[in-house]
Amino acid sequence: MRHAVLLPALVAAMSGLLALPCRAGGAIGQSNVSQAEAIRSATVGMLPGEVITSSNCTETLVDGITLYSCEVQWGAPPSP
């Protein structure tokens, strides 16, 4: 009897999860080439359909070389 109760609850929970095509995430990317390259490096884990929701980049001079560090957040696109 216990399985008869758990199975519908499990199916309902899984269908709720499957309805969400995107997940929120974030990462930090670094580059000595450009900010754009640092952002690209940070977003390699994004799923198709996700969009960047925020980014914050800093430049640090290390031994005469500029290091770009960008913290990027992403998630589902805004609702229309």
Disulfide bonds with the S-S distance in Angstrom:
Cys57-Cys70 2.09
